[in-house]
Amino acid sequence: MTNDFFKLEDKEYDLPFLNGDYRFTTKNVVILLIGFFIAAATPFIIPPTGNEFLKALIVALAPLLTIVYVFKDDMSNIFRKPKPKDILIVIIGFIMMVVLGVIGNNIISLLGVPVLTDSAVNGSPFSMIIRLVIQLWGEELIKFIPLIIATAYLYKSIGRKAAIIVAIIISQILFSLVHIPAYGFSILFLLIAIGFNSIILPLVYVKTKNLVLCYLIHLVYDLFSIIPYYMGGV
């Protein structure tokens, strides 16, 4: 029902697995979770400073292949070619990530949480960019899978809006924990620096039902974030 959508949400599409989607089966959920766990476990198995391209490929392909398998008949509410009007969403999303990053950094400072650096940022600028282009697809898919699964299981009991909010929180917590190998075992830092700072991305997906826009925002933000490292500022 459209009255259960958020005010700014595009109502042409709904999230996968909702509204009697026949693909919402135990088998398909298990398949998606296999892709999720392979991608999520990869950073723990392959060190951040070794075999970066292999890690990026696994993180991207494992969830992508399972998503394509489960939703192969219709992925219009997952991936779509961006339209000219979507440029504004990408720009606003990028600005919001910058703002959230500033807020998150201030919270970290106020709480006295030690600031950690990403050990995965290494190598030549060209190789780093190529790895980002590949791996960030996987990172968006890692967040997407628990988001749609949690929403599907919760929405009949607590309503669509509440289910999406809870699912986003779950997804962002899991996404934060996946970064432990890169940053170290500081849960509070990860929840703020990764989970809070990037929460605009699942919100963009819920609004647009298009992960391509989330990916573009994430890519632009991360490219700008690594500039200080290669300019000698880190």
N, C-alpha and C positions, 0 to 999 in steps of 0.2 A: 504494500500500500504506500502510495507516495507521501501520505501524511506522516509516515514513520521515517522519512528521510530528513536529514539535517537541512537547515534553511539554505545554505550555500552549496548543497550537494547537487550535482548533475543527476537528473532523474531518468535520463534516457537509458542508463544501464544500472544494474544492481550488482552487488558483490557475488562472486561465484559461490555456489552451494546454497544460496538462499532461494526462497519462493518456490519450493518444490523442485529444485534442480535435481534431475535424475542422476546426475553424476556424484551426488553426495552419498557415497556408499562407504562401508568400512574398508573395502578393498582399495578404493581410491585414496582414502585418508591415509592408509598404511603406505601406499606407494609414495605419496607426497612426503610423509614423514621420513621415509628412507632417504629421499633426496635431501631433505632438510638436515638429517643427522650426519650424512656423509659430508655435506658442505660445512656444517658447524664443527665437526670433529677434525677436519683437515688442518686448521691452524694449530691444533694441539699436537698433531702427528708430525707435520712438516714444520720445522723451525722457521720463524719469520725471516731469518738471514740466510736461508738456504732453499734452493729450488723454488724461487718465487713465482716463476712462470707456471710451473707444474701446479703449485698451490692455487694460483689464480684460475687456471683452467678447471680444476676440480671444483672449486667453490662456485664457479659459474655454471658448469655443465651439469653437475649432479642435480640441483633443483630444477634447472631448465628442462632437462630431459623428462623428468617426472611430471612437470607441469604440462608440457606439450603432450605427453601420453594421456594424461587424465582429461585435458580440456581441448584435445585436438580438433574436435568438431566445431568449436566456437570459442575463440579467445578474444573476442571483441571487447570484453569487459576486463581484459588483462593487458593486452598490447594493442595499440593503434598508432598509425602514423600521425605525428603531431600536425596540427593545423596552425595557420598563421596566428590565430588568436591565442594559441597555447604559449606563445613566446612570453606574453605578459605573465602567465602563471609561473613559468620558469624563472623569470626575473624576480617576481614577488617571493617565490619560494626560496631563491638564493639569498635575497635580502633578509628574509625571516630566519634562515639558518645562521647568517652572520649575527643578527640581533640575538638569537638564542645562544649563540656561541659566546657573545660578550656577557650576557646574563649568567650563563653557566660558569664561565671563568670567574666572575665576581662571587658567585655562590661558593665555588671551590676555595677561593681566597678567604672569604669570610669564615668558612668552616675550618680553615687551616689544613685542608686536605693536600698532601704532597702532589705536585703536578708531575705527571709522568709523560714520557715521550714515546712516540710510536717507533718501535725498533724495526718495523717493516719498511720505513722510509729510508731507502738506501739505494745504491747503484747510480747509474747515469740518469740524467733527466729524461732521456728518451725511453730507457727501459722502464723507468718508474711510471711514465705516462701510459705506456702500453699495458703495463700490469694493472693500472687503475681502470683503463678502458674495459679490460676483461673482468677484473674482480668485482667492480662495483655492480655489474649486472647480477652477480651471485649474491652480493650483500642485499640488494633490493628483494631478491627472490627469497632469501633466508627470512626476511621480515614478513614477506607476503604469505608464506605457507602457514605459519602459526596464526596469523591474523585472520585468514579466511576460515581456518578450521575451528578456532575458538569462537568466532562469531557464529558459525553454523550450529555449533553445539549449544550455544547460550541464548540465541535470539528468541526462541520459543518460550523460554522460561522467564527472561528478564526484559525482553523487548529488543528491537533492532538497535536503537541508539545506544542503550546501555551495553549491549553485547559488543558493539563496535568499540566503545570506549575501553571496556575491560580487555578486549582482544588486543587493542593497540598497546596498552600497558604491558600485557604479557609478552607481546612481540618485541617491544623495545627493551625489556629486561633481558630476554634471551639474546637479542642482538648485542647488547652490552657485554654479556658474559662471553660471547664468542671472541671478544677482543682481548681476553686475558693473556693469551700468548704474546700479543704485540705490545701490551702496555704493562703487564704485571698484575699480580693478584691484589688489586685495590678496588673492591666492589663499589664503594661510594663514589670514587673518582670516575669509574666507568659508567655508572648509572647517570651521572651528571654530564660528563664530557661526551659520552656516546649516546646514551638513551635519551636524555633531555634535549641535548643540542640538535638531535636529528629528528625530533618528534614531528616536525612539519612534514616530513616525507610521507608517512602513512596517512596523514591528514590530506595531503594532496591526492593520494591514491583514492581515498574514500570520496573525495569531491569529484574526481575525473574518471575513475576506474581505468586509469591508463598508467602503467608502471614506467612507460617510456619517459614521461615527464619527471617522475621521481628520480629516475636514473640520470637524466640530464642535469637536474638541480644538484644531485649528489656529486656528479662528475665535475661540474664547474666549481662547486665549493671546495672539493678536495684538491683540484688543480691550483686554486688560489692559495689553499692552505700549505702546500708544499713549496711555494715560491720562496718563503724566508729561509728554508733549509738549504736550497741551492744558491741563494744569494748570500749565504754566510751568516744568516740571522739566527740560526739554531745551533 
